[in-house]
Amino acid sequence: MAVARPPGPSVRLRLTLSYAALVMVAGALLLAVVWVFLLRYVPDQATVVPTRSRPGTGGAPGGPGQFVAGRSDLWRAFAPKAAWALAALLLLGLVGGWVLAGRMLAPLNRITDATRVAATGTLSHRIRLEGHSDEFRELADAFDTMLARLEAHVEEQRRFAANASHELRTPLAITQTMLEVAREDPDRDTDELLRHLDAVNARAIDLTQALLLLSRADQRTFAREPVDLSLLAEEATETLLPLAERHGVRIETTGEPAPTEGSGALLLQLTTNLVHNAIVHNLPERGSVRVVVRAEATTVALSVESSGEHLDPATVATLTEPFQRGAERTRDRHPGVGLGLAIVDSITRAHDGTLTLTPRPEGGLQVVVELPRA
């Protein structure tokens, strides 16, 4: 909301007056130098210096003498010219200052116009200020970068909202259909209906919790604390070990102390999501998951490598987008909500880290999360 302010002189006018004042001060100082260092050697009163006698005149004066003006005479002659010079400097300062200020502020005017355009909701406009690098061009480039990020963020939010609405509408529509069928068929098995409703409701709850977690990570509304990534990896694998046994997947965990800073709950969710995805999107039999935590000089890394089907690199590049499950990786027995890797990516970015997904040549996927070391 714009703050109401009383009108005042423009920056261009203030710069113009500043330039004119500077020129006037410089001119006045120059005249003062002339007065102090030159006129002080002139006598106060006018004098007449007799001329020398010419040879052969017997020493008689050669003429009426030479008139030498005094300081007051010179000042009367000099003052009007100095006043005209100062007036000319004032006019030059005002005109030249107005032109120079306009040229100097032209990039700022373009930035202001772009800001007004962005305030209307049009984020595709760019300044693209030409010329050599200076403060105004750095500001314009930073503003263009901010607009690009805002545009991408808004577009991502719109796409996410549309996908989330679609995903949440599906279980609600299924629930409504099942209730309508049960209402028209009084002899329908109530226990079976309740089981289906419970499954659909559980999926809706999981999706809602995932959306809330994703929003929390995107907004970075969490306190930072010391966290050991290796302990989180051990906790996640121990929690998911029964799930791995049911899927026939063998888990191997190795690592070393990996200190970092962030939200322990979010980083545990990140690790759990990676291990969970590696288990459910694995080979039907004799699958394997390898979790490795390592510490470098400035970073700590969590690597989750799983066996599975061969993946297309183009498909892998889209797996971090919300609700992108990958058709060849989806199982009927555990379809998921399509937010696992999207949450991992969001938590990683919230902790100033990087996420890398690489398809394995022998099949499966390797996911590496790198975070700053504490």
Secondary structure, DSSP 8 states (H G I E B T S, - for coil): ----------HHHHHHHHHHHHHHHHHHHHHHHHHHHTGGGS-SS-EEE-----TTSTT---SS-EEE--HHHHHHHHHHHHHHHHHHHHHHHHHHHHHHHHHHHHHHHHHHHHHHHHHTT---------SS--HHHHHHHHHHHHHHHHHHHHHHHHHHHHHHHHHHHHHHHHHHHHHHHHHH-TTS-HHHHHHHHHHHHHHHHHHHHHHHHHHHHHHT-S--EEEEHHHHHHHHHHHHHHHHHHHTEEEEEEE---EEEE-HHHHHHHHHHHHHHHHHTS-SSSEEEEEEEEE-SSEEEEEEEE--S---HHHHTTTTSTT---GGG-BTTB---S-HHHHHHHHHHHTT-EEEEEE-TTSSEEEEEEEE--
